Amino acid sequence: MHEKMRIWAIAVIALLIAPALAEPRQHRIFVVSSYHRDYLWSRDTQKGLCAGLLEFGFLASQEEADELTRTDSIDSRAAVVKKAWMDTKRKNSRREIAVSVNRIMEEIERFAPNLVLLGDDNAANHIGNQLIDTDIPVVFWGINGLPLKYELLDSLERPGHNVTGVYQAGYLKDCLEFLKRVVPGTQTFAVLSDDSETGRSKAKELANLAASGELPLALAESVMTNDLNEWKAKAIELKDEVDAFFILNHNSLKDERGRPVDQLEIGAWYLRHIKLPECAQERQFAQEGMLCVCDDSGYNQGYEAMKLGHAILKQGRRASDIPVEAPGRGPLIVNRARARMLGLTITEDMGVEQYIDASLALERHAASR
């Protein structure tokens, strides 16, 4: 009789503790962004990251995702997530980047993550090379062009180390083809870019495509500078020499006193002074007010990176064995406010997949007057 009671008691205890044993352990995920919270691209990658955290069960609700976005940390049932910002669009000297890297590496050491996510080039390069061949799996997103340049991978197909991720294909040729459909008479274009890691990479790719005859328009000149006055002067000079502009990143521009100038302030100046059509490669520029975009989606970058994180943390895959790929493009976008400014009629045969009606840059400018 006593033996039966003992067996029954063991069975009851097993039933009581089984659900607790079935619960996933609390994963520790550290996220590093190269940029800052208010940057439009960072907002898009954050939305994709949060979508992945929700879909793959690391967060339980949209409220938890909102808290992570608002406070840069969340302690949920399934995961502890912390995010740090390098702010390299505005603080991009060697000394400033070194200070940021030291600060974040100390945070990572204290946090003791079992996954690190690195958003965009500077995080992938400067933080990634501190973590390569350690026991911490690393997933990057948003590298411009092939990520082999940072020596984190043996190859795209078999990374070979503790690092994998997703990168931006750019869709630069697609942007110009879309612009050509929206403004059929366009024959020539110039590039306007800051002199940042991101801007240089994209400008170089456009120059290579132009040299190999792969672009539908002729490239007249590429402007790459972090001097705002020089950037403006070249835009004014070139507007009478070309049919259109390809707008690349302009987040690292500084005024005559060396102070960073907000992207939307620069965008407002451009939209008011330049009456030529333009294309760009990310949704953020259509939101800013630029005419047309073939979106190399920030949302897709953040989501696909978290999908790889799920494969590592919950499916037991090794980063060294997960191929590095570029997600598919986002929508073809037209900003209708800019189209009206330029007197353009948008028709169905242009292949527009999404419209944006507001111009954040001009709205910001109007509010500040």
Secondary structure, 3 states (H helix, E strand, C coil): CHHHHHHHHHHHHHHHHHHHHHCCCCEEEEEEECCCCCCHHHHHHHHHHHHHHHHCCCCCCHHHHHHHHHHCEEECCCEEEEEEECCCCCCCCHHHHHHHHHHHHHHHHHHCCCEEEEECHHHHHHHHHHHCCCCCCEEEEEEECCHHHHCCCCCCCCCCCCEEEEEECCCHHHHHHHHHHHCCCCCEEEEEECCCHHHHHHHHHHHHHHHCCCCCCEEEEEEECCEHHHHHHHHHHHCCCCCEEEECCCCCCECCCCCECCHHHHHHHHHHHCCCCEEECCHHHHHHCCCEEECCCHHHHHHHHHHHHHHHHCCCCCHHHCCCECCCCCCEEEEHHHHHHCCCCCCHHHCCCEEECCCHHHHHHHHHC
